[in-house]
Amino acid sequence: MLKDPEQRYRAVAARDSRFDGQFILAVRTTGIYCRPSCPASTPKRRNVEFFATAAAAQIAGYRACRRCLPDAVPGSPEWNLRADLAGRAMRLISDGVVERDGVTGLARRLGYSERHLTRVLTTELGAGPLALARAHRAHSARLLIETTSLSVADIAFAAGFASVRQFNDTIRAVFATTPTQLRIAAKRSPRVPVPAPGRVTLRLAVREPFDADGVLAFLAARSVSGVEVAEQGCYARTLRLANGPATASVRPATGHLECTLRLTDMRDLGSAVSRLRRLLDLDADPAAIDEVLGADPDLAPSVAMTPGIRVPGSVDGAETVVRALLGQQVTVAAARTAARRLADALGERLGNPDGDLTTLFPTAAAIADHGHEVLTGPARRIETIRTVCAAIADGDLDLHVGADAETLRTKLTSFTGIGPWTAGYVTMRLLGDPDVLLLQDIALRTGAGRLGLPSTVDALSERGRAWRPWRSYAGMHLWRAAAKPIERTP
């Protein structure tokens, strides 16, 4: 992450796309803001200023560049790297919390007053929560205008605007043009077919290199039939969203992922996209990660073989916790079988199935009430799952992407039957914490030994200090090594 203005300017002069989405370049003489790799002539240093967010640039009076599409880039990896209030707030804002619950709901989830939250965000990011949410809505809308055939009215509500008039006013204010003019200007881009009602296809930007095969293989190995489908380079699953169930499918393409969503309510589009981005870890900074991990001579061959490795995330906190508990001290295949049995018995059936996607993963309330009728295995684990699900259903355990990692770990380990491995695994996947090394994991230590790294807890912990703040990604390399069959000489 570049903080120094001179380093940022050098990145702009080099048109370095690695930094797109990480900061905003604004040009005083033109009054526009751009991504660092904008193809326009590099402005003079004295005419340039930098902002942490597009919202801050908009407040300062700048308009979005019509050429480099600063909204059509991966998000900043800083929001996962930062565990402070600003980073946690940005994760919730991108999930649409402000649109659903207002600034009051955002502040309540974060455990601070609205006044304090606004003060921190303005100081750290140059804009308050309303301005940040407005910029997020505007950029989401532009992406839909230029890459889909949705009507302007559908786009307005899908992007989170309260009315078409508010949508039109915001587009004019941010881009100095109208939605119709944006669509006309984009005609030279390939058009997508007119979608069926409730269905939209769009592109998900990704920072390259991107280990698509690896992240899809991880999800496929754990996929639950009816809830998920993983085959032939495509991953699809059901989603439980604020305004109704949805289905989503993603398929890697050159420089992006093709994503098709079928939504009950278009207002959930932004939230669905945000959750898929976290699930696939699309906003990671592979250059920074590989540079640190590749500096370890024993880890370097794995990094070179698998550039751009990703840490799969989560689309639902309760589901992630339950599946982590099901996976305690059993194989991935056994955990998958248990999750499928649970989904078959207690999952909610879609009224209109989408191919093989027929079922929503069970709610915490359903598992708390009826899990004992379905779950098998040690009685202690069954009781832990039911107790945790009851706490989730009652609101005593609030699982969301804006949670504080240490607070969440402490809360989880307060439950009998949850230890450091489960708590760490949940924070890594739910919060996108990039610096979790699950030292208790036998497979991870096996992989370390195969790569020539220490395989004892204390020694691996000491060696892992050099991998900060990317130890979660190092763990993925170790898991990958453990999963490879041992080559034996004849």
Buried (B, 14 or more C-beta within 10 A) or exposed (E): EBEEEEEBBBBBEEBBBBBBBBBBBBBBEBEBBBBBBBEEEBBEEEEBBBBBBBBBBBBBEBBBBBEBBBBBBBBBBBBBBBBEBBBBBBBBBBBBBBBBBBBEBBBBBBBBEBEEBBEBBBEBBBBBBBBBBBBBBBBBBBBBBBBBBBEBEBBBBBBBBEEBEBBBEBBBEBBEBBBEBBBEBBEEEEEBEEBEEBBBBBBBBBBBEBBBEBBBBBBBEBBBBBBBBBEEEBBBBBBBBBEBBBBBBBBBBEEBBBBBBBBBBBBBBBBBBBBBBBBBBBBBBBBBBBEBBBEBEEBBBBBEEBBBBBBBBBBBBBBBBBBBBBBBEBEEEEBBBBBBBBBBBBBBEBEEEBEEBBBBBBBBBBBBBBBEEBBEBEEEBBBBBBBBBBBBBEEEBBBBBBBBBEEBBEBBBEBEBBEEBBBBBBBBBBBBBBBBBBBBBEBBBBBBBBBEBBBEEEEBEEBBEEBEBBBBBBBBBBBBBBBEEEEEEE
